[in-house]
């Protein structure tokens, strides 16, 4: 046999052996230094760098083998950015499939109905998986970064659960929550009652935030909104404690005093008629809808019963009797 033919034969056998070894390796579980192995892939990362990053993260395999598998599969350019996690038993085929499908590990941050913007920012600061890009920004600078310069941040973010990839900038979550509130508020405003005294969607947002803070029983949300709408119609002060408390800010010590109710501030709805200048919290969907389509009621007053529900009254005399019944002992809850 001629030498060149022998060499070709040897190369062919070697190629078949290599292909068989690779085919076997692709179906074998990857060895991991620890389990699970986590990796965040940023947008635009090259396949070769992704392979190297997996090895540095704890996948015990030759990075060139991973890279060549990504290439030979024809799916290297389909790998999606995101945060991924693999457990023991994951094969190279499953690893690539996970990245191509974008089956990433996500963290969540939950915003609660009735929270203030200060509470929202504190929750973001506690989320270790978020990249803190806004911590040094003032509220005004943050709103400018969101494309809403000059807009007060309170109430402008929709309370919901937001999932995100590890390493996502906190500004991205803020933007999602801001846009979600814009959409929810717009949808609610389009459903407003024809005779609403509210002049704008912003008015609806302010009223919804008050309804959110004032409602103890969810079933009464529409009736609470109805009381405030009735008061707006006749020019009667809203006299809502949560608004006064919000205006006190960090000076509020948990005890609302008579002098607090008499101190004239933009948020004191005892001394000033109409709505306060901004929302006082983040209202949820139900509060938004209640503000624009309140229950039909003649009530002008309500007082807490002490069990989460309220007693509604049409006249001051009825209201005073309810106060004596449910707020005996000097406790307040008068609205």
CORQUI-V555168 format. One record per residue. N is the residue number from 1. RES is the residue in three letters. SS is DSSP state (2 for helix, 1 for strand, 0 for the rest). D_CENTER is the distance of its C-alpha to the mean C-alpha in Angstrom with 1 decimal. Layout:
# CORQUI-V555168
n:N res:RES ss:SS d_center:D_CENTER
n:N res:RES ss:SS d_center:D_CENTER
This chain:
# CORQUI-V555168
n:1 res:UNK ss:0 d_center:74.2
n:2 res:UNK ss:0 d_center:73.4
n:3 res:UNK ss:2 d_center:71.2
n:4 res:UNK ss:2 d_center:68.6
n:5 res:UNK ss:2 d_center:68.3
n:6 res:UNK ss:2 d_center:67.9
n:7 res:UNK ss:2 d_center:65.1
n:8 res:UNK ss:2 d_center:63.3
n:9 res:UNK ss:2 d_center:63.6
n:10 res:UNK ss:2 d_center:62.3
n:11 res:UNK ss:2 d_center:59.3
n:12 res:UNK ss:2 d_center:58.6
n:13 res:UNK ss:2 d_center:58.7
n:14 res:UNK ss:2 d_center:56.4
n:15 res:UNK ss:2 d_center:53.9
n:16 res:UNK ss:2 d_center:54.1
n:17 res:UNK ss:2 d_center:53.6
n:18 res:UNK ss:2 d_center:50.6
n:19 res:UNK ss:2 d_center:49.0
n:20 res:UNK ss:2 d_center:49.6
n:21 res:UNK ss:2 d_center:48.1
n:22 res:UNK ss:2 d_center:45.0
n:23 res:UNK ss:2 d_center:44.7
n:24 res:UNK ss:2 d_center:45.1
n:25 res:UNK ss:2 d_center:42.5
n:26 res:UNK ss:2 d_center:39.8
n:27 res:UNK ss:0 d_center:40.0
n:28 res:UNK ss:0 d_center:40.2
n:29 res:UNK ss:1 d_center:37.2
n:30 res:UNK ss:0 d_center:36.2
n:31 res:UNK ss:0 d_center:37.2
n:32 res:UNK ss:1 d_center:34.4
n:33 res:UNK ss:0 d_center:34.9
n:34 res:UNK ss:0 d_center:32.2
n:35 res:UNK ss:0 d_center:29.8
n:36 res:UNK ss:0 d_center:27.2
n:37 res:UNK ss:1 d_center:27.3
n:38 res:UNK ss:1 d_center:24.1
n:39 res:UNK ss:1 d_center:23.9
n:40 res:UNK ss:1 d_center:21.5
n:41 res:UNK ss:1 d_center:23.1
n:42 res:UNK ss:0 d_center:22.4
n:43 res:UNK ss:0 d_center:23.1
n:44 res:UNK ss:0 d_center:26.9
n:45 res:UNK ss:0 d_center:28.1
n:46 res:UNK ss:0 d_center:31.6
n:47 res:UNK ss:2 d_center:32.5
n:48 res:UNK ss:2 d_center:35.1
n:49 res:UNK ss:2 d_center:32.6
n:50 res:UNK ss:2 d_center:30.2
n:51 res:UNK ss:2 d_center:33.1
n:52 res:UNK ss:2 d_center:34.1
n:53 res:UNK ss:2 d_center:30.6
n:54 res:UNK ss:2 d_center:30.6
n:55 res:UNK ss:2 d_center:33.9
n:56 res:UNK ss:2 d_center:32.8
n:57 res:UNK ss:2 d_center:29.8
n:58 res:UNK ss:0 d_center:32.3
n:59 res:UNK ss:1 d_center:33.6
n:60 res:UNK ss:0 d_center:37.4
n:61 res:UNK ss:0 d_center:38.8
n:62 res:UNK ss:0 d_center:40.6
n:63 res:UNK ss:2 d_center:38.0
n:64 res:UNK ss:2 d_center:40.5
n:65 res:UNK ss:2 d_center:40.6
n:66 res:UNK ss:2 d_center:36.8
n:67 res:UNK ss:2 d_center:37.0
n:68 res:UNK ss:2 d_center:40.0
n:69 res:UNK ss:2 d_center:38.4
n:70 res:UNK ss:2 d_center:35.4
n:71 res:UNK ss:2 d_center:38.1
n:72 res:UNK ss:2 d_center:40.5
n:73 res:UNK ss:2 d_center:37.8
n:74 res:UNK ss:0 d_center:37.3
n:75 res:UNK ss:0 d_center:33.5
n:76 res:UNK ss:2 d_center:32.9
n:77 res:UNK ss:2 d_center:31.5
n:78 res:UNK ss:2 d_center:29.0
n:79 res:UNK ss:0 d_center:27.2
n:80 res:UNK ss:0 d_center:23.5
n:81 res:UNK ss:0 d_center:21.5
n:82 res:UNK ss:1 d_center:18.9
n:83 res:UNK ss:1 d_center:19.0
n:84 res:UNK ss:1 d_center:21.6
n:85 res:UNK ss:1 d_center:23.3
n:86 res:UNK ss:1 d_center:26.7
n:87 res:UNK ss:0 d_center:28.8
n:88 res:UNK ss:0 d_center:32.6
n:89 res:UNK ss:0 d_center:34.2
n:90 res:UNK ss:0 d_center:32.3
n:91 res:UNK ss:1 d_center:34.9
n:92 res:UNK ss:2 d_center:34.9
n:93 res:UNK ss:2 d_center:34.6
n:94 res:UNK ss:2 d_center:31.5
n:95 res:UNK ss:2 d_center:30.0
n:96 res:UNK ss:2 d_center:30.5
n:97 res:UNK ss:2 d_center:29.4
n:98 res:UNK ss:2 d_center:26.0
n:99 res:UNK ss:2 d_center:25.5
n:100 res:UNK ss:2 d_center:26.8
n:101 res:UNK ss:2 d_center:24.6
n:102 res:UNK ss:0 d_center:21.5
n:103 res:UNK ss:0 d_center:21.1
n:104 res:UNK ss:0 d_center:19.0
n:105 res:UNK ss:0 d_center:17.5
n:106 res:UNK ss:1 d_center:13.7
n:107 res:UNK ss:1 d_center:11.6
n:108 res:UNK ss:1 d_center:8.3
n:109 res:UNK ss:1 d_center:5.9
n:110 res:UNK ss:1 d_center:5.4
n:111 res:UNK ss:0 d_center:4.9
n:112 res:UNK ss:0 d_center:8.4
n:113 res:UNK ss:0 d_center:10.4
n:114 res:UNK ss:0 d_center:12.7
n:115 res:UNK ss:0 d_center:11.2
n:116 res:UNK ss:0 d_center:12.7
n:117 res:UNK ss:2 d_center:11.6
n:118 res:UNK ss:2 d_center:13.7
n:119 res:UNK ss:2 d_center:11.8
n:120 res:UNK ss:2 d_center:8.5
n:121 res:UNK ss:2 d_center:10.7
n:122 res:UNK ss:2 d_center:12.5
n:123 res:UNK ss:2 d_center:9.7
n:124 res:UNK ss:2 d_center:9.2
n:125 res:UNK ss:2 d_center:12.9
n:126 res:UNK ss:2 d_center:13.4
n:127 res:UNK ss:0 d_center:11.7
n:128 res:UNK ss:0 d_center:15.0
n:129 res:UNK ss:0 d_center:14.1
n:130 res:UNK ss:0 d_center:12.5
n:131 res:UNK ss:1 d_center:15.2
n:132 res:UNK ss:0 d_center:15.3
n:133 res:UNK ss:0 d_center:16.4
n:134 res:UNK ss:0 d_center:15.4
n:135 res:UNK ss:0 d_center:16.8
n:136 res:UNK ss:0 d_center:20.1
n:137 res:UNK ss:0 d_center:18.9
n:138 res:UNK ss:0 d_center:19.5
n:139 res:UNK ss:2 d_center:17.1
n:140 res:UNK ss:2 d_center:19.6
n:141 res:UNK ss:2 d_center:19.7
n:142 res:UNK ss:2 d_center:15.9
n:143 res:UNK ss:2 d_center:16.0
n:144 res:UNK ss:2 d_center:19.0
n:145 res:UNK ss:2 d_center:17.5
n:146 res:UNK ss:0 d_center:14.9
n:147 res:UNK ss:0 d_center:18.1
n:148 res:UNK ss:0 d_center:18.0
n:149 res:UNK ss:0 d_center:20.8
n:150 res:UNK ss:0 d_center:22.0
n:151 res:UNK ss:0 d_center:19.0
n:152 res:UNK ss:0 d_center:18.0
n:153 res:UNK ss:0 d_center:14.3
n:154 res:UNK ss:0 d_center:14.2
n:155 res:UNK ss:0 d_center:12.5
n:156 res:UNK ss:0 d_center:11.5
n:157 res:UNK ss:0 d_center:7.7
n:158 res:UNK ss:0 d_center:6.7
n:159 res:UNK ss:0 d_center:5.6
n:160 res:UNK ss:0 d_center:4.6
n:161 res:UNK ss:1 d_center:4.8
n:162 res:UNK ss:1 d_center:4.4
n:163 res:UNK ss:1 d_center:8.0
n:164 res:UNK ss:1 d_center:9.9
n:165 res:UNK ss:1 d_center:13.6
n:166 res:UNK ss:0 d_center:15.0
n:167 res:UNK ss:0 d_center:16.0
n:168 res:UNK ss:0 d_center:13.3
n:169 res:UNK ss:1 d_center:13.3
n:170 res:UNK ss:2 d_center:10.5
n:171 res:UNK ss:2 d_center:11.4
n:172 res:UNK ss:2 d_center:10.3
n:173 res:UNK ss:2 d_center:6.6
n:174 res:UNK ss:2 d_center:7.4
n:175 res:UNK ss:2 d_center:9.5
n:176 res:UNK ss:2 d_center:7.4
n:177 res:UNK ss:2 d_center:5.3
n:178 res:UNK ss:2 d_center:9.0
n:179 res:UNK ss:2 d_center:10.7
n:180 res:UNK ss:2 d_center:9.0
n:181 res:UNK ss:2 d_center:10.2
n:182 res:UNK ss:2 d_center:13.4
n:183 res:UNK ss:2 d_center:14.0
n:184 res:UNK ss:2 d_center:13.4
n:185 res:UNK ss:2 d_center:15.5
n:186 res:UNK ss:2 d_center:18.1
n:187 res:UNK ss:2 d_center:18.5
n:188 res:UNK ss:2 d_center:19.0
n:189 res:UNK ss:2 d_center:21.4
n:190 res:UNK ss:2 d_center:23.4
n:191 res:UNK ss:0 d_center:24.0
n:192 res:UNK ss:0 d_center:25.2
n:193 res:UNK ss:0 d_center:28.5
n:194 res:UNK ss:0 d_center:31.5
n:195 res:UNK ss:0 d_center:32.7
n:196 res:UNK ss:0 d_center:29.5
n:197 res:UNK ss:0 d_center:30.4
n:198 res:UNK ss:0 d_center:27.1
n:199 res:UNK ss:0 d_center:27.9
n:200 res:UNK ss:0 d_center:24.7
n:201 res:UNK ss:2 d_center:21.1
n:202 res:UNK ss:2 d_center:20.3
n:203 res:UNK ss:2 d_center:22.6
n:204 res:UNK ss:2 d_center:20.7
n:205 res:UNK ss:2 d_center:17.4
n:206 res:UNK ss:2 d_center:19.4
n:207 res:UNK ss:2 d_center:21.1
n:208 res:UNK ss:2 d_center:18.0
n:209 res:UNK ss:2 d_center:16.6
n:210 res:UNK ss:2 d_center:20.1
n:211 res:UNK ss:2 d_center:20.3
n:212 res:UNK ss:2 d_center:17.0
n:213 res:UNK ss:2 d_center:18.6
n:214 res:UNK ss:2 d_center:22.0
n:215 res:UNK ss:0 d_center:21.6
n:216 res:UNK ss:0 d_center:22.7
n:217 res:UNK ss:0 d_center:23.4
n:218 res:UNK ss:2 d_center:21.2
n:219 res:UNK ss:2 d_center:24.4
n:220 res:UNK ss:2 d_center:25.4
n:221 res:UNK ss:2 d_center:22.5
n:222 res:UNK ss:2 d_center:24.6
n:223 res:UNK ss:2 d_center:27.6
n:224 res:UNK ss:2 d_center:25.9
n:225 res:UNK ss:2 d_center:24.8
n:226 res:UNK ss:2 d_center:28.5
n:227 res:UNK ss:2 d_center:29.9
n:228 res:UNK ss:2 d_center:28.1
n:229 res:UNK ss:2 d_center:29.0
n:230 res:UNK ss:2 d_center:32.5
n:231 res:UNK ss:2 d_center:32.6
n:232 res:UNK ss:2 d_center:31.4
n:233 res:UNK ss:2 d_center:34.1
n:234 res:UNK ss:2 d_center:36.9
n:235 res:UNK ss:0 d_center:35.7
n:236 res:UNK ss:0 d_center:35.3
n:237 res:UNK ss:0 d_center:33.0
n:238 res:UNK ss:0 d_center:29.7
n:239 res:UNK ss:0 d_center:30.4
n:240 res:UNK ss:0 d_center:27.0
n:241 res:UNK ss:2 d_center:26.6
n:242 res:UNK ss:2 d_center:22.8
n:243 res:UNK ss:2 d_center:23.4
n:244 res:UNK ss:2 d_center:26.3
n:245 res:UNK ss:2 d_center:24.4
n:246 res:UNK ss:2 d_center:21.6
n:247 res:UNK ss:2 d_center:24.5
n:248 res:UNK ss:2 d_center:26.0
n:249 res:UNK ss:2 d_center:23.1
n:250 res:UNK ss:2 d_center:23.9
n:251 res:UNK ss:2 d_center:27.4
n:252 res:UNK ss:0 d_center:26.5
n:253 res:UNK ss:0 d_center:28.0
n:254 res:UNK ss:0 d_center:27.1
n:255 res:UNK ss:0 d_center:30.3
n:256 res:UNK ss:0 d_center:30.4
n:257 res:UNK ss:0 d_center:34.0
n:258 res:UNK ss:2 d_center:36.4
n:259 res:UNK ss:2 d_center:36.5
n:260 res:UNK ss:2 d_center:32.7
n:261 res:UNK ss:2 d_center:33.2
n:262 res:UNK ss:2 d_center:36.1
n:263 res:UNK ss:0 d_center:34.7
n:264 res:UNK ss:0 d_center:34.0
n:265 res:UNK ss:0 d_center:30.7
n:266 res:UNK ss:0 d_center:28.5
n:267 res:UNK ss:0 d_center:26.2
n:268 res:UNK ss:0 d_center:29.2
n:269 res:UNK ss:0 d_center:29.4
n:270 res:UNK ss:0 d_center:32.6
n:271 res:UNK ss:0 d_center:34.5
n:272 res:UNK ss:0 d_center:32.9
n:273 res:UNK ss:0 d_center:32.7
n:274 res:UNK ss:0 d_center:29.9
n:275 res:UNK ss:0 d_center:26.2
n:276 res:UNK ss:0 d_center:24.9
n:277 res:UNK ss:0 d_center:24.1
n:278 res:UNK ss:0 d_center:20.3
n:279 res:UNK ss:0 d_center:17.6
n:280 res:UNK ss:0 d_center:17.5
n:281 res:UNK ss:0 d_center:14.0
n:282 res:UNK ss:0 d_center:10.8
n:283 res:UNK ss:0 d_center:12.5
n:284 res:UNK ss:0 d_center:11.5
n:285 res:UNK ss:2 d_center:13.4
n:286 res:UNK ss:2 d_center:16.5
n:287 res:UNK ss:2 d_center:16.9
n:288 res:UNK ss:2 d_center:16.7
n:289 res:UNK ss:2 d_center:19.4
n:290 res:UNK ss:2 d_center:21.4
n:291 res:UNK ss:2 d_center:21.7
n:292 res:UNK ss:2 d_center:23.2
n:293 res:UNK ss:0 d_center:25.1
n:294 res:UNK ss:0 d_center:26.1
n:295 res:UNK ss:0 d_center:28.7
n:296 res:UNK ss:0 d_center:32.3
n:297 res:UNK ss:0 d_center:33.7
n:298 res:UNK ss:0 d_center:36.4
n:299 res:UNK ss:0 d_center:34.9
n:300 res:UNK ss:0 d_center:34.5
n:301 res:UNK ss:1 d_center:33.8
n:302 res:UNK ss:1 d_center:31.9
n:303 res:UNK ss:1 d_center:32.1
n:304 res:UNK ss:1 d_center:30.3
n:305 res:UNK ss:0 d_center:32.5
n:306 res:UNK ss:0 d_center:31.2
n:307 res:UNK ss:0 d_center:29.8
n:308 res:UNK ss:0 d_center:26.5
n:309 res:UNK ss:0 d_center:28.2
n:310 res:UNK ss:1 d_center:30.0
n:311 res:UNK ss:1 d_center:33.5
n:312 res:UNK ss:1 d_center:33.8
n:313 res:UNK ss:1 d_center:36.9
n:314 res:UNK ss:0 d_center:38.5
n:315 res:UNK ss:0 d_center:41.0
n:316 res:UNK ss:2 d_center:41.1
n:317 res:UNK ss:2 d_center:43.8
n:318 res:UNK ss:2 d_center:41.8
n:319 res:UNK ss:2 d_center:38.9
n:320 res:UNK ss:2 d_center:41.1
n:321 res:UNK ss:2 d_center:42.4
n:322 res:UNK ss:2 d_center:39.0
n:323 res:UNK ss:2 d_center:38.2
n:324 res:UNK ss:2 d_center:41.4
n:325 res:UNK ss:2 d_center:40.6
n:326 res:UNK ss:2 d_center:37.0
n:327 res:UNK ss:0 d_center:36.8
n:328 res:UNK ss:0 d_center:40.3
n:329 res:UNK ss:0 d_center:40.7
n:330 res:UNK ss:0 d_center:39.2
n:331 res:UNK ss:0 d_center:35.5
n:332 res:UNK ss:0 d_center:33.5
n:333 res:UNK ss:0 d_center:31.1
n:334 res:UNK ss:1 d_center:32.8
n:335 res:UNK ss:0 d_center:31.1
